[in-house]
């Protein structure tokens, strides 16, 4: 069992879903797991039923064929099924996954057990574990040897596991870049976008803004930062106002 599978059940809400699915795993009943996209529903079912065949509710023909051939089946994208009332779940072990709302009448008619997966932002017990898991993956995939200290404020949970993983990889990559690599990245950006008759002024913020934000965060006062930068305080104040840096 990999770390992602172990992590997915660390929150009480998901652990309860897991227990319910385990209790009915050998029963010929229909269950459905509803929640936001990328919240870990498929990971949870993969943990419990790694060998169970899967079919998407978006493919009506494949779904009909699978229901005729299989006694046990995972149906993903169930919310996309056009004619759910026509599906025959009798004497079958069905595990459905829905990324969006399903008609309450269909839920009552077709499913014996209904589970609702909370979004990742409501499962703080799992966020840190998934972050460590994705960071380990990122260091291996990107061949990063040095330690990476992630800023939790920069982690993106908007799209659950998908955006969390992307933000971890992005932060790991950014922190691994040295000055020459950052310079090459800027050179490539300027080569693609440099035009007009005021390009110097328009692009100066790409250099000054991060310098000022980082300096203010590190030194905590405009007076100290002005001294480090070798500029007078009034010039610094104007720059901070220009870039709307508090």
C-alpha positions as CSV (number, residue, x, y, z in Angstrom):
1,X,0.0,0.0,0.0
2,X,1.5,3.3,-1.0
3,X,1.7,6.5,1.1
4,X,-1.2,8.2,-0.7
5,X,-3.5,5.3,0.0
6,X,-2.5,5.3,3.7
7,X,-2.9,9.1,3.9
8,X,-6.4,9.2,2.4
9,X,-8.1,7.7,5.5
10,X,-6.4,9.8,8.3
11,X,-9.3,12.2,8.7
12,X,-12.3,10.9,10.8
13,X,-14.8,11.7,8.0
14,X,-12.9,9.6,5.4
15,X,-12.1,6.9,8.0
16,X,-15.8,6.5,8.6
17,X,-16.5,6.1,4.8
18,X,-13.7,3.6,4.7
19,X,-15.2,1.5,7.5
20,X,-18.6,1.6,5.8
21,X,-17.2,0.4,2.5
22,X,-15.2,-2.3,4.2
23,X,-18.3,-3.6,6.0
24,X,-20.2,-4.0,2.7
25,X,-17.4,-4.9,0.4
26,X,-18.6,-8.5,-0.1
27,X,-22.3,-7.6,-0.3
28,X,-24.2,-7.4,-3.6
29,X,-25.5,-3.8,-3.0
30,X,-25.0,-0.5,-4.7
31,X,-23.0,2.3,-3.0
32,X,-22.1,5.8,-4.2
33,X,-19.4,8.1,-3.1
34,X,-20.1,11.8,-3.9
35,X,-17.7,14.7,-3.6
36,X,-15.7,17.4,-5.4
37,X,-13.3,16.4,-8.2
38,X,-9.9,15.4,-7.1
39,X,-10.9,15.0,-3.5
40,X,-9.6,11.4,-3.3
41,X,-12.7,9.3,-4.0
42,X,-11.0,7.2,-6.7
43,X,-7.9,6.8,-4.5
44,X,-10.0,5.5,-1.7
45,X,-11.8,3.0,-3.9
46,X,-8.5,1.9,-5.4
47,X,-7.2,1.2,-1.9
48,X,-10.2,-1.1,-1.2
49,X,-10.9,-2.6,-4.6
50,X,-7.7,-2.5,-6.6
51,X,-8.8,-5.2,-9.1
52,X,-12.4,-4.2,-9.6
53,X,-13.2,-3.3,-13.2
54,X,-14.0,0.4,-13.9
55,X,-16.2,2.1,-16.4
56,X,-17.1,5.7,-16.9
57,X,-20.7,6.9,-16.8
58,X,-19.9,9.2,-19.7
59,X,-19.7,6.1,-22.0
60,X,-23.2,4.7,-22.1
61,X,-22.4,1.8,-24.4
62,X,-19.4,0.7,-22.3
63,X,-21.5,1.0,-19.1
64,X,-24.3,-1.1,-20.5
65,X,-21.9,-3.8,-21.7
66,X,-20.0,-3.8,-18.3
67,X,-23.3,-4.2,-16.4
68,X,-24.2,-7.2,-18.5
69,X,-20.8,-8.9,-18.1
70,X,-19.7,-8.0,-14.6
71,X,-21.2,-8.8,-11.2
72,X,-19.0,-6.2,-9.4
73,X,-18.1,-2.9,-11.0
74,X,-16.9,0.7,-10.2
75,X,-18.8,3.4,-12.2
76,X,-16.9,6.7,-12.3
77,X,-18.5,10.0,-13.4
78,X,-21.9,8.7,-12.4
79,X,-23.4,12.2,-12.6
80,X,-22.8,12.0,-16.3
81,X,-25.1,9.0,-16.8
82,X,-28.0,10.2,-19.1
83,X,-30.6,7.6,-18.1
84,X,-29.7,6.3,-14.7
85,X,-33.1,4.9,-14.0
86,X,-32.6,2.4,-16.8
87,X,-29.5,0.9,-15.1
88,X,-30.1,-2.6,-13.5
89,X,-28.1,-3.0,-10.3
90,X,-29.9,-6.1,-9.1
91,X,-27.7,-8.8,-7.7
92,X,-24.6,-6.7,-8.4
93,X,-21.9,-5.1,-6.3
94,X,-21.8,-1.5,-7.6
95,X,-19.5,1.2,-6.4
96,X,-20.3,4.5,-8.1
97,X,-18.3,7.8,-7.9
98,X,-19.9,11.2,-8.6
99,X,-18.0,14.4,-9.0
100,X,-21.2,16.5,-9.1
101,X,-24.7,16.4,-7.7
102,X,-27.0,13.5,-8.4
103,X,-30.8,13.6,-8.4
104,X,-32.0,12.7,-4.9
105,X,-34.6,10.4,-6.4
106,X,-32.0,8.5,-8.2
107,X,-29.9,8.1,-5.0
108,X,-32.9,6.7,-3.1
109,X,-33.9,4.4,-5.9
110,X,-30.6,3.0,-6.9
111,X,-28.2,3.1,-3.9
112,X,-28.4,1.3,-0.6
113,X,-25.4,3.3,0.8
114,X,-24.6,7.0,0.1
115,X,-21.3,8.5,1.2
116,X,-20.2,12.1,0.9
117,X,-16.5,12.8,0.6
118,X,-15.6,16.2,2.2
119,X,-13.2,18.4,0.2
120,X,-9.5,18.3,1.2
121,X,-9.7,21.7,2.8
122,X,-12.0,20.2,5.4
123,X,-9.6,17.4,6.2
124,X,-6.6,19.1,7.9
125,X,-5.3,15.7,9.1
126,X,-4.6,14.7,5.5
127,X,-3.2,18.0,4.1
128,X,0.2,17.8,5.8
129,X,0.6,14.1,4.9
130,X,-0.3,14.5,1.3
131,X,2.0,17.5,1.1
132,X,4.9,15.4,2.4
133,X,4.0,12.6,-0.1
134,X,3.9,15.0,-3.0
135,X,7.1,16.7,-2.0
136,X,8.9,13.4,-1.8
137,X,7.6,12.6,-5.3
138,X,8.6,16.1,-6.6
139,X,12.2,15.7,-5.3
140,X,12.5,12.3,-7.0
141,X,10.9,13.4,-10.3
142,X,12.7,16.7,-10.5
143,X,16.0,15.2,-9.2
144,X,16.3,17.7,-6.3
145,X,18.9,16.8,-3.7
146,X,18.6,19.8,-1.3
147,X,15.9,20.1,1.4
148,X,12.8,22.0,0.5
149,X,10.9,24.2,3.0
150,X,7.4,24.7,1.7
151,X,5.5,27.9,2.6
152,X,2.1,26.5,3.6
153,X,0.4,29.8,2.6
154,X,1.4,29.0,-1.0
155,X,-0.3,25.6,-1.1
156,X,-3.3,25.5,-3.4
157,X,-6.4,23.5,-2.2
158,X,-8.9,25.0,-4.7
159,X,-8.9,21.8,-6.7
160,X,-8.2,19.4,-3.8
161,X,-5.4,16.9,-4.5
162,X,-4.8,18.1,-8.1
163,X,-4.0,21.7,-7.2
164,X,-2.1,20.7,-4.0
165,X,0.2,18.4,-6.0
166,X,0.7,21.1,-8.7
167,X,1.5,23.8,-6.1
168,X,4.0,21.5,-4.2
169,X,5.8,20.6,-7.5
170,X,5.8,24.3,-8.4
171,X,7.3,25.4,-5.1
172,X,9.8,22.6,-5.1
173,X,11.0,23.6,-8.6
174,X,11.2,27.3,-7.7
175,X,13.2,26.7,-4.6
176,X,15.7,24.5,-6.4
177,X,16.6,27.1,-9.0
178,X,19.9,28.9,-8.6
179,X,20.5,32.5,-9.7
180,X,21.8,31.6,-13.2
181,X,18.7,29.4,-13.8
182,X,16.4,32.2,-12.7
183,X,18.3,34.6,-15.0
184,X,17.8,32.2,-17.9
185,X,14.1,31.9,-17.2
186,X,13.8,35.7,-17.2
187,X,15.8,36.0,-20.4
188,X,13.4,33.5,-22.0
189,X,10.4,35.4,-20.8
190,X,11.7,38.8,-22.0
191,X,12.6,37.2,-25.4
192,X,9.0,36.2,-25.9
193,X,7.3,39.3,-24.6
194,X,9.6,42.3,-25.1
195,X,8.0,44.8,-27.4
196,X,6.5,48.3,-27.5
197,X,8.3,51.6,-26.7
198,X,8.3,51.4,-22.9
199,X,9.4,47.9,-22.2
200,X,12.1,48.7,-19.7
201,X,9.6,50.5,-17.4
202,X,6.9,47.9,-18.0
203,X,9.2,45.0,-17.1
204,X,11.2,46.6,-14.2
205,X,8.6,45.3,-11.7
206,X,9.6,41.7,-12.5
207,X,12.9,42.5,-10.8
208,X,12.0,45.1,-8.3
209,X,8.7,43.8,-6.9
210,X,10.1,40.4,-5.6
211,X,13.2,42.1,-4.3
212,X,11.2,44.6,-2.3
213,X,8.7,42.0,-1.0
214,X,11.4,39.6,0.1
215,X,13.4,42.4,1.7
216,X,10.5,43.8,3.6
217,X,9.6,40.3,4.8
218,X,13.1,39.6,5.9
219,X,14.1,42.9,7.6
220,X,10.7,44.0,8.8
221,X,11.2,47.7,8.5
222,X,11.7,50.2,5.7
223,X,14.6,51.8,7.4
224,X,16.6,48.6,7.6
225,X,15.7,47.6,4.0
226,X,16.7,51.0,2.6
227,X,20.1,50.6,4.2
228,X,20.5,47.1,2.8
229,X,19.5,48.1,-0.7
230,X,21.6,51.3,-0.6
231,X,18.8,53.7,-1.4
232,X,17.2,56.4,0.6
233,X,14.0,55.8,2.5
234,X,11.9,58.1,0.4
235,X,12.8,56.3,-2.7
236,X,12.0,53.0,-1.1
237,X,8.6,54.3,0.1
238,X,7.8,55.5,-3.4
239,X,8.7,52.1,-4.8
240,X,6.5,50.3,-2.2
241,X,3.6,52.6,-3.0
242,X,4.1,52.1,-6.7
243,X,3.9,48.3,-6.4
244,X,1.3,48.4,-3.7
245,X,3.5,46.5,-1.2
246,X,2.4,46.9,2.4
